[in-house]
């Protein structure tokens, strides 16, 4: 078993690449065990290519199966060989954006029983034995219900994985817990740039946190090409051009070789030149 092991918990296929792809590629290339748990198949995603938009209206949820294939290709580009769906593929369905009728479907992730979902994740934690868990903050990075639920489930699993009374398997207690973060100063540098639709203020992005909230910066510029390839693999959800990418809203964001996090549990690690932690393992 590799000395360093990290578990990423993401809501839908493509989230892993957008927020943490370069980090995953770096640690995988360095020989760490990188495990990705994806909580849904992304059945409610908005499809960009016109020739594939029929998938979004398909009652059999073929978009989910299609996106699972995109995820496999993205993980291959990142060098990540351990990817799982929480509870198995399709156990919980994409909930859609906050306030959508799909939030009320009993099978959606937003409606999942927290202890049941956390027990599924604990089984992965006890198998993989990661020192580090990475997911979103309690606002789900930008307020998506599945992102918020992913935070709740991952935090519950972080708290309970070492408790022999919770779930099956040999207890294991991870020591560090991180949430993805985007410093507002980095977003400010992206205003008015790139080939996609440009915003005129940071507020238009709809996400980002004050710089002082960001504890950690992972430099993975050497793995930027892997991240770009993984972004391109998510063809239904992401457009890539000129060092930028865009989702279905066509708002451009730069493809970053440095990724940012907030440490929510664990002791601080060594600081880099900017005063932030330079890695996730301490």
Buried (B, 14 or more C-beta within 10 A) or exposed (E): EEEBBBBBBBBBBBBBBBBBBBBBBBBBBEEBBBBBBBBBBBBBBBBBEEEEEEBBEEEEBBBBBBBBEBBEBBBBBBBBEBBBBBBEEBBBBBBBBBEBEBBEBEEBBBBBEEBEBBBBBBBBBBBBBBBBBBBBBEBBBBEBBBBBBBBBBBBBBBBBBBEEEBBEEEBBEBBBBBBBBBBBEBBBEBBEBBEBEBBEEBEEBEBBBEBEBBBBBBBBEEBBEBBBBBBBBBBBBBBBEEBBBBBBEEBBBBBBBBBBBBBBBBEEBEEBEEEBBBBBBB
